[in-house]
Amino acid sequence: MLRLVTAPAAEPVSLEDAKDWIYVSHNDDDALIASLIRSARQEVESMTRRKLLKQTLAQVLPAFPCGEIILETAPVDVSSVVVTYLDADGAEQTLAGARAYSRNGLVRVLPADGEAWPDTLPGADAVTVTFDAGYADAATLEAEAEPLIRAVKNIVAQDYDRRQISGGRGIDHLVGPFTVARFI
C-alpha cells in the first residue's frame, strides 16, 4: 500500500496553461480549474502508476518478503530510499545498508550484501519503505513524458466542459506507454 508523505510542490500544468488549453480568459473559475488540474494529475498517476512530479511516498508492508521489495510506482530516486521496520520487540529500526536499484523501470530494494531481512513484529505495517517518486520538475516531465501533460490537460478540458465524472475520455493512447506494470 502506498501512502503520500509529502505532496508535490506544484502541479504539472499551471493554471494559466490550463486556461489557455480550454479557452478560458476570465478568472471566475480559477479555483475550479485549479481543482480540476489536481484531480486530473491524480487520475493520470493512478492510471499509469507513475508519479508526475516529485513527492515523498511510503510503501507499507506487513513484513519483509522472501526476496526483493518492488516499489509500486515510478520514477523513483533510488538515493532517497529508506527502509524502516518494527523489530520483534516492536521498536522502530532503520535498516542499514539497504540496496535500491532500478531494473526495467521499477525500483527494487534488497538488504545489504550478504544480509537477510531482519525479523519483524508480526502484524500489519511492520515494514515501511519511504522514497521520493516523480519527475524532478515540470520541465523534466515535459521533456521525458509530454503525452502525460496532454492527458492532464485533456481531462481538465473534458471535466470543465462536462463538470461531471465521465469515463472513456480517449486518453488511453496518451498514458498507456507510461503505465507501470503491477506485479503485486
Residue pairs with C-beta under 8 A, 6 or more apart in sequence:
1 59
1 60
2 57
2 58
2 59
2 60
2 72
2 73
3 57
3 58
3 59
3 60
4 55
4 56
4 57
5 55
5 56
5 57
5 58
5 130
6 55
6 56
7 55
8 41
8 51
8 52
8 53
8 54
8 55
8 134
9 53
9 54
10 53
10 138
11 34
11 37
11 38
11 41
11 53
12 41
12 52
12 53
12 138
12 141
12 148
12 149
12 152
13 21
13 37
13 40
13 41
13 149
13 152
13 153
13 156
15 30
15 33
15 34
15 37
17 153
18 33
18 36
18 37
18 153
18 156
19 25
19 30
19 33
21 153
21 156
21 157
22 33
22 153
22 156
22 157
22 160
22 161
24 33
24 160
29 160
32 160
33 156
33 160
36 155
36 156
36 159
36 160
37 152
37 156
39 155
39 159
40 151
40 152
40 153
40 155
40 156
40 159
41 52
41 53
41 152
43 155
44 52
44 148
44 151
44 152
44 155
44 171
44 175
45 51
45 52
45 73
47 175
47 179
48 148
48 175
48 178
48 179
48 180
49 72
49 73
49 74
49 179
49 180
49 181
49 182
50 73
50 74
50 75
50 145
50 148
50 178
50 179
50 180
51 57
51 73
51 74
51 75
51 133
51 134
51 135
52 134
52 135
52 141
52 145
52 148
52 152
53 134
53 135
53 137
53 138
53 141
54 77
54 132
54 133
54 134
54 135
54 136
54 137
55 132
55 133
55 134
56 80
56 130
56 131
56 132
56 133
57 73
57 130
57 131
57 132
57 133
58 128
58 129
58 130
59 69
59 71
59 72
59 128
59 129
59 131
60 124
60 125
60 127
60 128
61 69
61 125
61 126
61 127
61 128
61 129
62 123
62 124
62 125
62 126
62 127
63 120
63 122
63 126
63 127
64 85
64 117
64 118
64 120
64 127
65 117
68 108
68 109
68 110
69 83
69 108
69 109
69 110
69 127
69 129
70 106
70 107
70 108
70 109
70 183
70 184
71 81
71 106
71 107
71 108
71 109
71 129
71 131
71 133
72 180
72 182
72 184
73 133
73 180
74 105
74 106
74 107
74 133
74 180
75 105
75 133
75 134
75 135
76 100
76 102
76 107
76 131
76 132
76 133
77 131
77 132
77 133
78 100
78 101
78 102
78 107
79 100
80 130
80 131
80 132
81 98
81 100
81 107
81 109
81 129
81 130
81 131
82 94
82 98
82 129
82 130
82 131
83 94
83 95
83 98
83 109
83 127
83 128
83 129
83 130
84 92
84 93
84 94
84 95
84 127
84 128
84 130
85 92
85 93
85 95
85 118
85 120
85 126
85 127
85 128
86 92
86 93
86 120
86 121
86 125
86 126
86 127
87 93
87 118
87 119
87 120
87 121
88 119
88 120
88 121
89 121
90 121
93 118
95 111
95 118
96 112
97 111
97 112
97 113
97 115
98 109
98 110
98 111
98 112
99 109
99 110
99 111
99 112
99 113
100 107
100 108
100 109
100 131
101 107
101 108
101 110
102 108
105 180
106 180
106 181
106 183
107 131
109 129
111 117
111 118
120 126
120 127
135 141
135 144
135 145
138 149
141 148
141 149
142 149
145 178
147 174
147 175
147 177
147 178
148 174
148 175
148 178
150 174
151 171
151 174
151 175
154 169
154 170
154 171
154 174
155 169
155 171
158 166
158 169
159 165
159 166
